[in-house]
Amino acid sequence: MLVKSNGNTRSSGNVLGACPSGVLEPLPCPHHRRPASPTTPALSPSSLPSPASILMAQPNLEIPCYASSPFNDSDGDLILRSSDGVDFRVFGVILRLASPFFASMLEVGRASHAAADVSHPGGDVVRDGCPVVPVQEDSNTLDLLLRIVYPVKDPVLDDLARLQSVVAAALKYDMEEAIALSSMTLLSFAPQKAFSVWAIAVRNRLEVEARAAADEINRQQISVLENFPPAMQEVNAGSYYRLLQYLSLKGQVGENFEFCCPPIIQANSRLAAPSSNASPASNEKVLLYLQGLAVEARQERIRRSESLSDVICRSSDGQEFLAVKAFLAFASPVIAAMVTDTVIPRTRDAGDESVASNANTDLTFEEDGDTLRALIDLCYPDAGDDAQEYLTLPGIHDAVEKYGMKNAREILQREWSQLMPSDPLRAYLLAARHKRSADALKAAERLLDRSMEEYHVPAMESSPASTYRNALLYHRACKDAACDVARLVRSKAGPGGGSEGDFVVPRSSTQCIGVQVYGNKGRSCLGSANYLVNPDIRNRCCIPCTLLGTGIAHACERLESPSAELFTAMDWLRNPSLASNPVWPSSSYKQDHLAMRRLYKAMYDEVILKVNQASTQYIVIQPEA
């Protein structure tokens, strides 16, 4: 018997493709626990890469060493070359039995080799009579993986870092026994490293293992905000958000809940524009609907311009787009110069099936297809109608500056200004993705007006969990800072509170009458400071002191409330005379305004100092290397 059997095995739907370099790459196919997408290519010998694309010619600068036994057997008929240059001489029959992918690949390989012997023999990399297949895994991972499927004793998987690479490789090569053993071993680490196990499971789309690890996190009451293991670096913000939701609900979630995949949201054509007061799910539906309208508008514009097009713009990845020279030249002086310098007319062969138009000029751009499409759209007069989605493109801002597109710059800035207050989390994630530190900080400040517990945006599914976590930590630090300032004000208002510099809480109104009439008896006014400490004594304060104390109390309540709009509250403190400002009672006495302004300024300065400290610590966007 060549391959060990294991009763506790699981089926898998993963298949593998090959990249142009010949190094094996996984196709974007979900794990076996989730049905494959209808667009996923089926696994068949005809769909697999030929040896010419799999076998990668490598310069013989240094002959790789052979792996240790049993992967140096001279009877082996295939060599797997690890990423760190170690050759594993293996038996193809074992790989065929252990991995449906290798079975199909080797079957296609035999047929291709038969043809190659006639047409162009000797074109593949061969060592000691064996074809060499380079793989992405290093020698440690490959050794552990092969020992699981070989008829030898199973390896000891006692290192979580190595185990996660074995899990990924087993799923990648569709090795049923290796998937079962590595997944079971992964769960054995949960009692000691539950958060790391969850991260590894989610990264590999192991939903069952992720749920078990999350339950262990919940049982141990591990703070997933304070703790952030290295394994989380490759987890997206959407999965991390769902873990936070799962823990807040103590695991009491719906049966369709999944960590690895976001919920499917259908757009509703009758929805209104996004609102800051609407639920996150509702706003996501609106966003999907508006994105659909944007696509329809762009398609209509393309149809209208086809008859007028007189230039073809080609991207760096070979995509071609029809355009109108006049629009391009008007929008960009750089493109205008490119059009002027292009004097060779475009000619077509009879069999040319590329983009058909009346265009007689080709323009070649360094940007990729997505960026070039956006640039061309931004050249049209109605570009601002659907430009918000362009904010997601990593290179759009640099490209606009490169081509001197002043109007496009203004459009993007306008769209950004509208996005930031209406959807600050999406704005923050986009700014972080584009490495725009100043914009990320402005968006993070706007987040202080929102509750983060149920705030989800689709951009989280393609953003790092670490970026989202930084926003949560910043949000919490700012809220805590505001609460600290409010407590400080109340402590200054109490007996023996004293004062520090401008941080002076007025003990009473300048217009205090000294006596509060209560029933038929006159009682001494206790002053505005005492009212701030204990609002229940309002009947023991005169009207001027009550009005003064009410305004200061409202300011403290705004800073203390977890659900209050902190960004707006800080604006109120900075500009207390704004209309409808709850911290500035319109009926208060003007003689008290100076003391209130002085206190509010001190409160604002203290909060903003701590907010700036939090931004320095958490809102750090690393520039691209």
N, C-alpha and C positions, 0 to 999 in steps of 0.2 A: 504494500500500500504506500503510495507516494505522498498523498495529502491527508493530514489528520482530519477527522470529521468531528463535528461539535454539534450536539443536539440543540444548543441554544443559539441558533443563527438567525439572522434577519436579512430580508431582501433589501436591495438598494437599486435606485434608478439613476445613479451617477454614471456619466460617460465621460470620455476624455477626447480632446482634440489636440491638434498640434499647432504650435505657432510657427511662423516662417523660419525661425532659427533652428527648428527641429527639436527644441526642448518641449516635453509634453506639458500641455496646458489644460486645465479643466474647462469644459464648456459650461456656460451659465445655467446649469441644470440643478434644480433643488434636490435636497436630500430625500432619501427613500420614504421618509414619513410624510412627505407632501407630494401630491400628484404632480407629474410633470406638466409644464405649460403646453398648450396645444401647438405652440410654435417651436418647441424643443425638437431638434432633429432626432429621428429614431436611430438606434444603434444597429448598424448593418455593415457588413464588410465593405460594401461599395461606398459608404459614407465616411469610412475611416481613412486617415491619411496614408499615402503610399510611403514605402521605405525611403524614397528620395526626399520626402519632406520630414520624415522622422529621424533619419540618420544624419547626423550633423558632422560635416568634415571639421576636424580639429587639427591644428598644427602640432606636429610631434616634437614640441619643444622639450617635453619630458614624458617618458613612458609612465603611465599611471601604475601604481602598485595594485596587486590583487588583494581582495579582502581576505579575512581569515576563514578558516574552515567552517562550514562546508561550502563556502562560496568561492573556492579556488580549485574546484574539481576539474581536472583536465578533460573529463568526459562531457562537461557542460557544453551546450550548443548555442548559448546566447550570453552576451555580456551587457549588464546594466551599469552604466558609468555614472557615479554620483556627482553632485555639483562641486564637491571638493576633490575630484579626481581620483576616486577609488573604483576599481573595476570589480564587479560581482559576476562571476561566471556561474550561471545558473542553468537549470534544465527547463527548456521551453514547455515541456509537458506539465510540469508543476505549476507554472504560471498560467497555463491554459485552464487547468482544473481549478485553480484558486481564484482566477479573475476572468469574468466574461469579457472584459475589455481586452486584456492581453490575448485571450483566445481569438477574438475577432481580428485583432491587430496582426497576430502571427499568421493567421490564415490568409489575410490579404498580403502579408509580406511574402509568403511562399509563392503566390501567384505572380506578384510583381517581380520577384527575383527570377522566375522562369523567363519572363519577358526581357528582363535586363541582361540575362546571359546571352541573348541574341543581339540586342540593339546596342547597348553600351555597358558591357561587363566591367567590373572593377570600379564602379562609381561610388560604392558605399564604403563606410569605414568598417574595416575588418581587423580583428586581432586574433592571432593564433587560430585562424580559420572560423572565428565566430563573429557574427555581425554585432556591432556596438550600438547600443541605444542610450543616448544621454538622457538623464532624468533630472528633475529639479531638486529632489531630496538630497540631503547630505548623507555621508556614509553611516553615521550613527542611526539616523532614521531608517535608512534602507536596510541596515543590518537587523534592526528590531522587527521591521515589517516582514522581511523575508523569513525570519526565524519563526514567526507565527504561522505562516502557511507551509513551511517546510516540515518534513517528517522528523523533526528534532524536538527537544524540550522547549516549551514556550519560554520566551525571555522574561526576565524580571522587570516590570515596568514600574519602578519606584520613584521616578523623577517626573514631576508634572510637566515641566517644560518640554522634555523629550516626548512625553506621552501625547501632548497636544499635536506635535508634528506627525506622530504615528496615526492618530485619529484622522487627521486631515488627509494623509496619504492613503489610508485604507478606504476612505470614502471616495477619494479621487480615482483610485484604481478599481473600485467596486469589488473589494475583497471581502466576501461575506463573513468568513471566520474572523478576519482581522477586525472588522467593524464590531462584531459581537464582543470579542475579548477586550479591545481597547475601550469601548463604551462602558463595559461593565467595570473595568479597572478605573476609568475616569470617575465613576460614582463612588468608588471606595475612598477617594480623596475628599469627598464632600464634608465629612465631619471636621476635618482640619482646615480645608481651604474651600469653603462653600462658594464664595464669591468668584474665585478664580475658575472653579469648575463650571459655574454658571456661564461665565464669559466664554470659555472654550466651547461649551455646548452650543451656545447661541452662534458663535462664529462659524460652527460647522453644521448649523441647522439641525441640531439634535434636540428636538422639542421635548421629548420625554425626559431626557437627562436634565435639560434646563429647568423643567418644572420641579423635578426632584431636588435640584440644587437650590432653587428659590425657596422651597419649603424648608430646607435646612437653614437657609439664611434667616427666614422668618422665625424658625424655632430658636435659633441662637440670638435673635434680635441684633443682628449685625447691622451697623449703620453703613449703607452703601454710598452715602454722601461723604462721610469722613474717610472711609477706606476705599482705595482705588488701586487694585493690583495691576501689575504690568499687562496681564492678559486682557485688560479692558481697553487697551490702546487701539485695538482693531474692531471694537464693537461700535455700532452706530447709535446715535442719540435716540432713535425711535425705540430700539430694544431696551435701552437703559430707562427711558421714560415708562415703558410698560412694566419693567421690574419695580420701579417706584410705586406705580399704581397697584401692582400685585401685593406689595408689602403693606401699603396703606390700607388695603382691603382685607388683610390677613389671609390672602389666598382665596377669598370668596369671590371668584370671578365667573363669567359665563362659560359655557362649554366650548364656545368657539374662540376663546381667548388663546392667543399664541404670542410668545416672546419674539420669535424669529421673523414674523411677517406682520405688517400693519393691517388694520381692519380695512375691508373694501368699502369705499364710500361712493355712492352714486350721486351724480349731480342732479339738481332739480332745476328745470328751466324756468320756474316761476319765482326763484329766490331773488331777493334784493341784494344790494351791494353789501360787502362785509361790514360788520359793526363791532366796535370795541365792547359793546354790551352783550353781544350774542355769544352763545356757547361755542367752544372751540370746534366741535363737530359740525355745527351749523356753518361756521365760517369756512371750514374745509370744503363743504359742499358748494358754497358760493364761489370759492376760489377755483374749483374744478370747472364749474359752469362758465366763469369768466375766461378761463384759459381756453375753453372750447370756442367761445365767441372770438377770441383773439386769433385762433387758428383759422376759423372761417373767414375772418376779415382779411387775413394775409393771403389766403388762397384766392379770394375774390380780387385782391389787388394784383396778384400774379396773373390772373386771367385777363384783367383789363390791360395790363402792360405788355402782354405777349405780342400784340400786333404792333406796338410802338418800339419794341426792343431793337437796339442797334449795337449792342455790345454783349459779349459773353465773358463773365468773370469766373475764373477758375481758382479754386482753393488749393491749399497745399496738399490735401488728401484727394485731389482729383475730381471734386464735385464742380459742376458747372451751373451757373445761375444767369438767367436773362436779366438785362437791365437797360435803362435808358441813359445814354451818355449825358444828356442835359441835366438830369437829376443828380447824377453822380458828381459831375463837374461843379454844379452849383453848391452842393453840400460839402465838398472837400477840395481845397486847392491842390492837395497832393495828388488826388485821383485825377483832377483836371489835367495836371502836368503829365500823368501817366497816359491819359487819352491822347494828348497832343503828341507825345513822343512815340506813340504806336502808329506807325505809318504803313506797316505791312498788312494788307487786307486779308481777311480770313477766307480760305478756300476750302472746299469740301470735295472729298472723293465721292464717287457715285454710291459706294456702299457705306458711307458714314452715317451711323445711326445715333450719333450723339444729339444733344439738344438742337431741335430744329427751330430756326428763326430767321429773320431778315438781317441778323447781326453780321457785320463785316469786320469786326475788331475783337481780338482776344486780349483780356487783361489777366495777368497771373498775380495772385496775392500770396503772401506768406502765411496768412491766417488759415485755420481749419474751416471746414464747411459750415459748422454751426455759427462761428463768429462772423464769417463772411456774409452769410445769409442775414444776420442781424444788421451788419453794417449797411448792406444794400437797402434793407427795409427802412433804416433810419435816414436814408437819403430822400425818401419820398415825402411829399407834403403832409400826408396824413399819418406820419410815423408815430406820433404821440398817442394814437388811439389804442395801441396794444403793445406798448414798449416795456411794461413792467416785467414781463417774463425775461427780458434781456438782462436784467440785473443778475440772473443766475449764471450767466456765462463768465467763466474765469478771466478771459482775456479781453472782454468787451471794452472796459474802461481804458486800458492801455492802447487798444486799437483805435478808439475814438481820438485819443490824444495824438497818436502817431499820424493819423491822416488829417489832423486839424479840423475836425468836424465840430464846429462851434455849436451849431443848432442841436446836434445829437447829444453833445455834452449837457446842454441845458435840459433836454428832454429827460435824460437819465437822472439828472439831479432832481428834476421835478418829480419824477416817479419815485425816487428814493425818499424825498421829503414827504410824499403822500403815504408811502409804505411804512415808514418808521413809526408814526403815531397809531396807524390803524392795525399794524401787525408787527410789533417790535421784535418778537422772537424770530420770525422769518427774516426780518431785516438784520438782526444780529448774526444769525447763522450765515447769511449771504455775505455780510461784511467780513466775517472771520474767514470764510472760504476764499474771498478775494484778497485777504491779507490787508484789509483797510482798517487799521487800528482806530483811527479817529471816528469813523462811522460805526464801528462795533461798539465803542464806548457810548456814543450818543444813543444807539438802539438799546444798550443795556440800561441806561438811565431811564428810558421810556418803559422798560420792563418793570420799573418800580411802581408803576400805576396798575400793574396786573397781578393777579394771583397765579402762581406757577403750577399749582397742584393739578389742574386739568387743562393746561394750555399745551396743545399739540398742533404742530404744523407739518405738512408733508415733507418739507425740507429736512426734517429731523432724520428721515430714513437714509439720507445720503450725507449726513454730517457726523463727525466723530462724537462719541459720548463724552469725551474729555472737554470739548468745547461747550457742550450743553451743561455739563457739571459745573464748569467755571461760572456760567451765568447763574446757576442755582446758588452757588456759594457767595457770589457777589450780591445777589438779591437778599439772601439771608443776612449777610454782614451789614448791609445798608439798613435793613429793617431793625436789626438789633441795635445799630448805632442810634437810630431815631428813638427807639424805646429808652435807651440810656439817657439821651438828652431830656426826654419828657420826665423821667424819674428824677433827674438832676434838678429840673425846674420845680417839681413838687417838693423835693427835699429842701430847696432854698426857701420855699414858701412856709415851711413848718417852723416851729419854735427853734431858735438858735441856728437857723439856716444860713445866715450871713450872706455875703456876696463875694464874687470874684471878678474884678475888673468891671466889664460891661454887663456881666451876668447878674443883673440885679432884678429881683422880683419885687414889684411895688407892693408894699404892705397894705396900702389903702389908696383910694382915689384922692386926687388933689381936691376934689369937690365933696369929700366925705362930710356928712352932716353930723356924724358922731352918734346919732341915735336912730334906731329903727323902730318905728311904731308898730307894735304887735298887739292886736286886739285893742284893749283900752289902756294898755300899759306901754310905756316907752322903755326900750331896752337899748343898751349900748351896742353900737355897730362893732362887729368882730373883724371887719376889714376884708379886703379882696384876697389877701394872702391866705387867710383861714378858709375862705370860700373855696379856693383852689385845692386846699388839702382835703376838705370835707364839704362837698356840694350840698349835703343835707342841711347845712346851717344857713341856707339862702334867706330864710326868714329872720335871721339874726344879723343881716347886712343891710346897709342902706342902699338905695337905688344906684348911686354912682359906683359904689364898691361892687355891687352885684353885676353891673354891666362890665366893669373892668375885669372882674374875676371870671365872668362867663367867656369873654374873648380869649383869655389866656388858657382857660380850661379846654376850650375847643381846640386850640393849637396843640395842647398836650395829647388830647384824645386822637387827633389825626396822626400824630407820630407814634402813638402806642398801638393803634389798631392794626392787626396783621393783614386785614383786607382793605385798609385805607389806601388811597392813591398817594403814595409817598412823593412821587415826582411833582404832582400838582400841589401837595401840601408844602413842599419846599418853595415852590413858586409863590405861594401865598405868603410865606414868611418873608421872602425876599421883596415882594411887592404887596404889602399888607393893605394898601388902599385900592386894590383891584375891585372891580364891581362884583357883587355877590360873594364876597370873601367871608366865609364863616368865622374866621379867626379875628375879624375886624368888625364888630357890631356897629352898624350904622348909627345906633342910638347912643353910643358911648360918647363921653364928654371930650371935646377937643383938647381940654387941658391935660387929659391922660394920654393923648396920642404919642407924645414924645417918649414917655416911659415905655409904652407898648412897642414902639418902633425899635427902641434901644434893646429891649428884651428879645424881640423877634429876630433882630439882626444877630444877636449873640447866639440864639438857638440855631439859626440858619448856618452861621459860620462853623459852629461845632459839628453839626450834622454833615456839612459839605466836606469838612476836614476828614471825617471818618469815611465818607463815601469815596473821596479821592484815594485814601489809603487802600480801601477795598478794591478800587479799580486798578491800582498799581499791582496789587497782589494777584488778582484773578483775571482781569480783562487784558491779558497779555497775548498779542497776536504775533507769532514768530514770522518774520519775513522769509520769503522763499530763498533758498540757497542759490 
